[in-house]
Amino acid sequence: MEENKVDVFANSCQPFLDMTTQINTKILYNADFLLWLETTANVLKTRQLEQLDYDNLQ
């Protein structure tokens, strides 16, 4: 039963986590370009396209 509570909590927080990741990658672009590249590559590999930093890909 405890596992179900955790799953529900994790699923309800996912949109906020996605938004946080998106904001962080935009900041990361200016702060640490190499880490931004690695993060962007990982996002593409895992096909989490909603987390891409589209503004800085152009």
PyMOL Python script that loads the backbone (N, CA, C, O; Angstrom):
from pymol import cmd

cmd.read_pdbstr("""\
ATOM      1  N   MET A   1       0.823  -1.188   0.000  1.00  0.00           N
ATOM      2  CA  MET A   1       0.000   0.000   0.000  1.00  0.00           C
ATOM      3  C   MET A   1       0.870   1.255   0.000  1.00  0.00           C
ATOM      4  O   MET A   1       0.525   2.239  -0.654  1.00  0.00           O
ATOM      5  N   GLU A   2       1.981   1.238   0.715  1.00  0.00           N
ATOM      6  CA  GLU A   2       2.868   2.401   0.756  1.00  0.00           C
ATOM      7  C   GLU A   2       3.417   2.736  -0.630  1.00  0.00           C
ATOM      8  O   GLU A   2       3.551   3.910  -0.977  1.00  0.00           O
ATOM      9  N   GLU A   3       3.735   1.706  -1.427  1.00  0.00           N
ATOM     10  CA  GLU A   3       4.273   1.946  -2.758  1.00  0.00           C
ATOM     11  C   GLU A   3       3.288   2.705  -3.623  1.00  0.00           C
ATOM     12  O   GLU A   3       3.693   3.559  -4.412  1.00  0.00           O
ATOM     13  N   ASN A   4       1.991   2.409  -3.492  1.00  0.00           N
ATOM     14  CA  ASN A   4       0.973   3.106  -4.268  1.00  0.00           C
ATOM     15  C   ASN A   4       0.924   4.577  -3.909  1.00  0.00           C
ATOM     16  O   ASN A   4       0.749   5.421  -4.789  1.00  0.00           O
ATOM     17  N   LYS A   5       1.076   4.901  -2.638  1.00  0.00           N
ATOM     18  CA  LYS A   5       1.086   6.299  -2.216  1.00  0.00           C
ATOM     19  C   LYS A   5       2.256   7.041  -2.839  1.00  0.00           C
ATOM     20  O   LYS A   5       2.115   8.184  -3.274  1.00  0.00           O
ATOM     21  N   VAL A   6       3.403   6.394  -2.881  1.00  0.00           N
ATOM     22  CA  VAL A   6       4.586   7.013  -3.468  1.00  0.00           C
ATOM     23  C   VAL A   6       4.373   7.223  -4.964  1.00  0.00           C
ATOM     24  O   VAL A   6       4.706   8.283  -5.494  1.00  0.00           O
ATOM     25  N   ASP A   7       3.824   6.229  -5.644  1.00  0.00           N
ATOM     26  CA  ASP A   7       3.574   6.347  -7.080  1.00  0.00           C
ATOM     27  C   ASP A   7       2.621   7.493  -7.385  1.00  0.00           C
ATOM     28  O   ASP A   7       2.861   8.267  -8.312  1.00  0.00           O
ATOM     29  N   VAL A   8       1.555   7.610  -6.622  1.00  0.00           N
ATOM     30  CA  VAL A   8       0.588   8.683  -6.826  1.00  0.00           C
ATOM     31  C   VAL A   8       1.253  10.030  -6.600  1.00  0.00           C
ATOM     32  O   VAL A   8       1.037  10.965  -7.371  1.00  0.00           O
ATOM     33  N   PHE A   9       2.060  10.139  -5.551  1.00  0.00           N
ATOM     34  CA  PHE A   9       2.759  11.392  -5.271  1.00  0.00           C
ATOM     35  C   PHE A   9       3.728  11.735  -6.394  1.00  0.00           C
ATOM     36  O   PHE A   9       3.778  12.880  -6.845  1.00  0.00           O
ATOM     37  N   ALA A  10       4.495  10.752  -6.846  1.00  0.00           N
ATOM     38  CA  ALA A  10       5.470  10.992  -7.914  1.00  0.00           C
ATOM     39  C   ALA A  10       4.776  11.420  -9.198  1.00  0.00           C
ATOM     40  O   ALA A  10       5.240  12.334  -9.879  1.00  0.00           O
ATOM     41  N   ASN A  11       3.678  10.773  -9.530  1.00  0.00           N
ATOM     42  CA  ASN A  11       2.949  11.125 -10.752  1.00  0.00           C
ATOM     43  C   ASN A  11       2.329  12.511 -10.658  1.00  0.00           C
ATOM     44  O   ASN A  11       2.278  13.224 -11.660  1.00  0.00           O
ATOM     45  N   SER A  12       1.859  12.907  -9.493  1.00  0.00           N
ATOM     46  CA  SER A  12       1.239  14.224  -9.359  1.00  0.00           C
ATOM     47  C   SER A  12       2.280  15.335  -9.402  1.00  0.00           C
ATOM     48  O   SER A  12       1.949  16.468  -9.751  1.00  0.00           O
ATOM     49  N   CYS A  13       3.507  15.043  -9.062  1.00  0.00           N
ATOM     50  CA  CYS A  13       4.586  16.042  -9.067  1.00  0.00           C
ATOM     51  C   CYS A  13       5.306  16.136 -10.403  1.00  0.00           C
ATOM     52  O   CYS A  13       6.075  17.074 -10.616  1.00  0.00           O
ATOM     53  N   GLN A  14       5.081  15.200 -11.299  1.00  0.00           N
ATOM     54  CA  GLN A  14       5.845  15.145 -12.545  1.00  0.00           C
ATOM     55  C   GLN A  14       5.779  16.438 -13.354  1.00  0.00           C
ATOM     56  O   GLN A  14       6.818  16.873 -13.849  1.00  0.00           O
ATOM     57  N   PRO A  15       4.610  17.082 -13.518  1.00  0.00           N
ATOM     58  CA  PRO A  15       4.611  18.336 -14.290  1.00  0.00           C
ATOM     59  C   PRO A  15       5.503  19.402 -13.675  1.00  0.00           C
ATOM     60  O   PRO A  15       6.145  20.165 -14.397  1.00  0.00           O
ATOM     61  N   PHE A  16       5.550  19.463 -12.355  1.00  0.00           N
ATOM     62  CA  PHE A  16       6.406  20.445 -11.685  1.00  0.00           C
ATOM     63  C   PHE A  16       7.875  20.098 -11.870  1.00  0.00           C
ATOM     64  O   PHE A  16       8.706  20.986 -12.058  1.00  0.00           O
ATOM     65  N   LEU A  17       8.199  18.809 -11.817  1.00  0.00           N
ATOM     66  CA  LEU A  17       9.581  18.377 -12.028  1.00  0.00           C
ATOM     67  C   LEU A  17      10.021  18.685 -13.450  1.00  0.00           C
ATOM     68  O   LEU A  17      11.150  19.121 -13.673  1.00  0.00           O
ATOM     69  N   ASP A  18       9.129  18.459 -14.419  1.00  0.00           N
ATOM     70  CA  ASP A  18       9.446  18.763 -15.809  1.00  0.00           C
ATOM     71  C   ASP A  18       9.702  20.253 -15.991  1.00  0.00           C
ATOM     72  O   ASP A  18      10.643  20.647 -16.680  1.00  0.00           O
ATOM     73  N   MET A  19       8.865  21.078 -15.371  1.00  0.00           N
ATOM     74  CA  MET A  19       9.022  22.519 -15.484  1.00  0.00           C
ATOM     75  C   MET A  19      10.337  22.960 -14.851  1.00  0.00           C
ATOM     76  O   MET A  19      11.032  23.819 -15.396  1.00  0.00           O
ATOM     77  N   THR A  20      10.682  22.379 -13.705  1.00  0.00           N
ATOM     78  CA  THR A  20      11.935  22.713 -13.027  1.00  0.00           C
ATOM     79  C   THR A  20      13.124  22.319 -13.891  1.00  0.00           C
ATOM     80  O   THR A  20      14.089  23.074 -14.008  1.00  0.00           O
ATOM     81  N   THR A  21      13.058  21.142 -14.495  1.00  0.00           N
ATOM     82  CA  THR A  21      14.137  20.702 -15.372  1.00  0.00           C
ATOM     83  C   THR A  21      14.290  21.643 -16.550  1.00  0.00           C
ATOM     84  O   THR A  21      15.409  21.979 -16.938  1.00  0.00           O
ATOM     85  N   GLN A  22      13.171  22.071 -17.125  1.00  0.00           N
ATOM     86  CA  GLN A  22      13.220  22.966 -18.268  1.00  0.00           C
ATOM     87  C   GLN A  22      13.843  24.306 -17.888  1.00  0.00           C
ATOM     88  O   GLN A  22      14.653  24.847 -18.642  1.00  0.00           O
ATOM     89  N   ILE A  23      13.480  24.837 -16.745  1.00  0.00           N
ATOM     90  CA  ILE A  23      14.052  26.098 -16.282  1.00  0.00           C
ATOM     91  C   ILE A  23      15.544  25.924 -16.032  1.00  0.00           C
ATOM     92  O   ILE A  23      16.346  26.770 -16.425  1.00  0.00           O
ATOM     93  N   ASN A  24      15.914  24.835 -15.382  1.00  0.00           N
ATOM     94  CA  ASN A  24      17.325  24.597 -15.072  1.00  0.00           C
ATOM     95  C   ASN A  24      18.174  24.445 -16.325  1.00  0.00           C
ATOM     96  O   ASN A  24      19.313  24.911 -16.345  1.00  0.00           O
ATOM     97  N   THR A  25      17.655  23.806 -17.373  1.00  0.00           N
ATOM     98  CA  THR A  25      18.449  23.661 -18.578  1.00  0.00           C
ATOM     99  C   THR A  25      18.643  25.003 -19.268  1.00  0.00           C
ATOM    100  O   THR A  25      19.681  25.223 -19.891  1.00  0.00           O
ATOM    101  N   LYS A  26      17.675  25.902 -19.173  1.00  0.00           N
ATOM    102  CA  LYS A  26      17.838  27.237 -19.753  1.00  0.00           C
ATOM    103  C   LYS A  26      18.922  28.010 -19.006  1.00  0.00           C
ATOM    104  O   LYS A  26      19.721  28.709 -19.629  1.00  0.00           O
ATOM    105  N   ILE A  27      18.959  27.893 -17.703  1.00  0.00           N
ATOM    106  CA  ILE A  27      19.988  28.549 -16.895  1.00  0.00           C
ATOM    107  C   ILE A  27      21.335  27.882 -17.158  1.00  0.00           C
ATOM    108  O   ILE A  27      22.364  28.553 -17.245  1.00  0.00           O
ATOM    109  N   LEU A  28      21.321  26.570 -17.282  1.00  0.00           N
ATOM    110  CA  LEU A  28      22.534  25.797 -17.486  1.00  0.00           C
ATOM    111  C   LEU A  28      23.246  26.195 -18.780  1.00  0.00           C
ATOM    112  O   LEU A  28      24.476  26.176 -18.842  1.00  0.00           O
ATOM    113  N   TYR A  29      22.497  26.548 -19.787  1.00  0.00           N
ATOM    114  CA  TYR A  29      23.079  26.927 -21.078  1.00  0.00           C
ATOM    115  C   TYR A  29      24.103  28.048 -20.906  1.00  0.00           C
ATOM    116  O   TYR A  29      25.175  28.007 -21.509  1.00  0.00           O
ATOM    117  N   ASN A  30      23.781  29.035 -20.096  1.00  0.00           N
ATOM    118  CA  ASN A  30      24.694  30.160 -19.872  1.00  0.00           C
ATOM    119  C   ASN A  30      25.746  29.866 -18.803  1.00  0.00           C
ATOM    120  O   ASN A  30      26.839  30.431 -18.829  1.00  0.00           O
ATOM    121  N   ALA A  31      25.416  28.992 -17.876  1.00  0.00           N
ATOM    122  CA  ALA A  31      26.312  28.740 -16.746  1.00  0.00           C
ATOM    123  C   ALA A  31      27.376  27.680 -17.057  1.00  0.00           C
ATOM    124  O   ALA A  31      28.542  27.848 -16.698  1.00  0.00           O
ATOM    125  N   ASP A  32      26.981  26.604 -17.716  1.00  0.00           N
ATOM    126  CA  ASP A  32      27.906  25.489 -17.977  1.00  0.00           C
ATOM    127  C   ASP A  32      27.489  24.820 -19.285  1.00  0.00           C
ATOM    128  O   ASP A  32      26.686  23.887 -19.290  1.00  0.00           O
ATOM    129  N   PHE A  33      28.040  25.305 -20.382  1.00  0.00           N
ATOM    130  CA  PHE A  33      27.620  24.853 -21.705  1.00  0.00           C
ATOM    131  C   PHE A  33      27.841  23.353 -21.908  1.00  0.00           C
ATOM    132  O   PHE A  33      26.987  22.677 -22.481  1.00  0.00           O
ATOM    133  N   LEU A  34      28.969  22.833 -21.447  1.00  0.00           N
ATOM    134  CA  LEU A  34      29.241  21.410 -21.612  1.00  0.00           C
ATOM    135  C   LEU A  34      28.201  20.559 -20.882  1.00  0.00           C
ATOM    136  O   LEU A  34      27.712  19.572 -21.431  1.00  0.00           O
ATOM    137  N   LEU A  35      27.867  20.934 -19.658  1.00  0.00           N
ATOM    138  CA  LEU A  35      26.844  20.201 -18.912  1.00  0.00           C
ATOM    139  C   LEU A  35      25.486  20.331 -19.595  1.00  0.00           C
ATOM    140  O   LEU A  35      24.706  19.379 -19.609  1.00  0.00           O
ATOM    141  N   TRP A  36      25.199  21.505 -20.163  1.00  0.00           N
ATOM    142  CA  TRP A  36      23.953  21.695 -20.920  1.00  0.00           C
ATOM    143  C   TRP A  36      23.913  20.741 -22.110  1.00  0.00           C
ATOM    144  O   TRP A  36      22.881  20.126 -22.379  1.00  0.00           O
ATOM    145  N   LEU A  37      25.039  20.617 -22.827  1.00  0.00           N
ATOM    146  CA  LEU A  37      25.102  19.696 -23.967  1.00  0.00           C
ATOM    147  C   LEU A  37      24.855  18.253 -23.531  1.00  0.00           C
ATOM    148  O   LEU A  37      24.101  17.524 -24.175  1.00  0.00           O
ATOM    149  N   GLU A  38      25.490  17.848 -22.437  1.00  0.00           N
ATOM    150  CA  GLU A  38      25.317  16.487 -21.933  1.00  0.00           C
ATOM    151  C   GLU A  38      23.872  16.248 -21.493  1.00  0.00           C
ATOM    152  O   GLU A  38      23.303  15.191 -21.766  1.00  0.00           O
ATOM    153  N   THR A  39      23.289  17.225 -20.818  1.00  0.00           N
ATOM    154  CA  THR A  39      21.897  17.114 -20.366  1.00  0.00           C
ATOM    155  C   THR A  39      20.961  17.036 -21.560  1.00  0.00           C
ATOM    156  O   THR A  39      20.038  16.222 -21.575  1.00  0.00           O
ATOM    157  N   THR A  40      21.192  17.876 -22.560  1.00  0.00           N
ATOM    158  CA  THR A  40      20.357  17.878 -23.761  1.00  0.00           C
ATOM    159  C   THR A  40      20.476  16.553 -24.500  1.00  0.00           C
ATOM    160  O   THR A  40      19.477  16.021 -24.983  1.00  0.00           O
ATOM    161  N   ALA A  41      21.680  16.019 -24.592  1.00  0.00           N
ATOM    162  CA  ALA A  41      21.874  14.711 -25.229  1.00  0.00           C
ATOM    163  C   ALA A  41      21.107  13.626 -24.487  1.00  0.00           C
ATOM    164  O   ALA A  41      20.494  12.759 -25.109  1.00  0.00           O
ATOM    165  N   ASN A  42      21.140  13.672 -23.164  1.00  0.00           N
ATOM    166  CA  ASN A  42      20.416  12.683 -22.363  1.00  0.00           C
ATOM    167  C   ASN A  42      18.905  12.819 -22.557  1.00  0.00           C
ATOM    168  O   ASN A  42      18.200  11.815 -22.659  1.00  0.00           O
ATOM    169  N   VAL A  43      18.414  14.039 -22.608  1.00  0.00           N
ATOM    170  CA  VAL A  43      16.982  14.277 -22.834  1.00  0.00           C
ATOM    171  C   VAL A  43      16.572  13.700 -24.194  1.00  0.00           C
ATOM    172  O   VAL A  43      15.511  13.089 -24.316  1.00  0.00           O
ATOM    173  N   LEU A  44      17.406  13.895 -25.200  1.00  0.00           N
ATOM    174  CA  LEU A  44      17.113  13.354 -26.525  1.00  0.00           C
ATOM    175  C   LEU A  44      17.176  11.828 -26.537  1.00  0.00           C
ATOM    176  O   LEU A  44      16.322  11.178 -27.139  1.00  0.00           O
ATOM    177  N   LYS A  45      18.181  11.254 -25.875  1.00  0.00           N
ATOM    178  CA  LYS A  45      18.310   9.795 -25.832  1.00  0.00           C
ATOM    179  C   LYS A  45      17.111   9.142 -25.161  1.00  0.00           C
ATOM    180  O   LYS A  45      16.656   8.078 -25.580  1.00  0.00           O
ATOM    181  N   THR A  46      16.604   9.789 -24.116  1.00  0.00           N
ATOM    182  CA  THR A  46      15.470   9.221 -23.372  1.00  0.00           C
ATOM    183  C   THR A  46      14.130   9.681 -23.939  1.00  0.00           C
ATOM    184  O   THR A  46      13.068   9.340 -23.418  1.00  0.00           O
ATOM    185  N   ARG A  47      14.200  10.460 -25.015  1.00  0.00           N
ATOM    186  CA  ARG A  47      12.999  10.937 -25.727  1.00  0.00           C
ATOM    187  C   ARG A  47      12.046  11.713 -24.838  1.00  0.00           C
ATOM    188  O   ARG A  47      10.827  11.586 -24.959  1.00  0.00           O
ATOM    189  N   GLN A  48      12.603  12.512 -23.950  1.00  0.00           N
ATOM    190  CA  GLN A  48      11.795  13.380 -23.083  1.00  0.00           C
ATOM    191  C   GLN A  48      11.725  14.765 -23.723  1.00  0.00           C
ATOM    192  O   GLN A  48      12.217  15.749 -23.169  1.00  0.00           O
ATOM    193  N   LEU A  49      11.112  14.819 -24.887  1.00  0.00           N
ATOM    194  CA  LEU A  49      11.133  16.019 -25.706  1.00  0.00           C
ATOM    195  C   LEU A  49      10.498  17.232 -25.032  1.00  0.00           C
ATOM    196  O   LEU A  49      10.832  18.369 -25.365  1.00  0.00           O
ATOM    197  N   GLU A  50       9.597  17.003 -24.100  1.00  0.00           N
ATOM    198  CA  GLU A  50       8.974  18.120 -23.382  1.00  0.00           C
ATOM    199  C   GLU A  50       9.966  18.839 -22.476  1.00  0.00           C
ATOM    200  O   GLU A  50       9.690  19.941 -22.002  1.00  0.00           O
ATOM    201  N   GLN A  51      11.117  18.221 -22.234  1.00  0.00           N
ATOM    202  CA  GLN A  51      12.134  18.823 -21.370  1.00  0.00           C
ATOM    203  C   GLN A  51      13.254  19.509 -22.153  1.00  0.00           C
ATOM    204  O   GLN A  51      14.199  20.030 -21.562  1.00  0.00           O
ATOM    205  N   LEU A  52      13.148  19.507 -23.471  1.00  0.00           N
ATOM    206  CA  LEU A  52      14.187  20.145 -24.285  1.00  0.00           C
ATOM    207  C   LEU A  52      14.182  21.663 -24.105  1.00  0.00           C
ATOM    208  O   LEU A  52      13.135  22.285 -23.922  1.00  0.00           O
ATOM    209  N   ASP A  53      15.337  22.215 -24.161  1.00  0.00           N
ATOM    210  CA  ASP A  53      15.516  23.673 -24.108  1.00  0.00           C
ATOM    211  C   ASP A  53      15.491  24.183 -25.540  1.00  0.00           C
ATOM    212  O   ASP A  53      16.534  24.486 -26.119  1.00  0.00           O
ATOM    213  N   TYR A  54      14.287  24.276 -26.111  1.00  0.00           N
ATOM    214  CA  TYR A  54      14.129  24.644 -27.506  1.00  0.00           C
ATOM    215  C   TYR A  54      14.702  26.026 -27.819  1.00  0.00           C
ATOM    216  O   TYR A  54      15.246  26.241 -28.902  1.00  0.00           O
ATOM    217  N   ASP A  55      14.586  26.950 -26.890  1.00  0.00           N
ATOM    218  CA  ASP A  55      15.064  28.322 -27.137  1.00  0.00           C
ATOM    219  C   ASP A  55      16.553  28.347 -27.457  1.00  0.00           C
ATOM    220  O   ASP A  55      16.990  29.104 -28.324  1.00  0.00           O
ATOM    221  N   ASN A  56      17.322  27.535 -26.770  1.00  0.00           N
ATOM    222  CA  ASN A  56      18.771  27.533 -26.975  1.00  0.00           C
ATOM    223  C   ASN A  56      19.236  26.532 -28.026  1.00  0.00           C
ATOM    224  O   ASN A  56      20.425  26.471 -28.337  1.00  0.00           O
ATOM    225  N   LEU A  57      18.321  25.756 -28.569  1.00  0.00           N
ATOM    226  CA  LEU A  57      18.679  24.848 -29.660  1.00  0.00           C
ATOM    227  C   LEU A  57      18.700  25.558 -31.005  1.00  0.00           C
ATOM    228  O   LEU A  57      19.311  25.062 -31.952  1.00  0.00           O
ATOM    229  N   GLN A  58      18.055  26.690 -31.106  1.00  0.00           N
ATOM    230  CA  GLN A  58      17.953  27.418 -32.370  1.00  0.00           C
ATOM    231  C   GLN A  58      19.243  28.100 -32.718  1.00  0.00           C
ATOM    232  O   GLN A  58      19.333  28.760 -33.754  1.00  0.00           O
TER     233      GLN A  58
END
""", "prot")
cmd.dss("prot")
cmd.show_as("cartoon", "prot")
cmd.util.cbc("prot")
cmd.orient("prot")
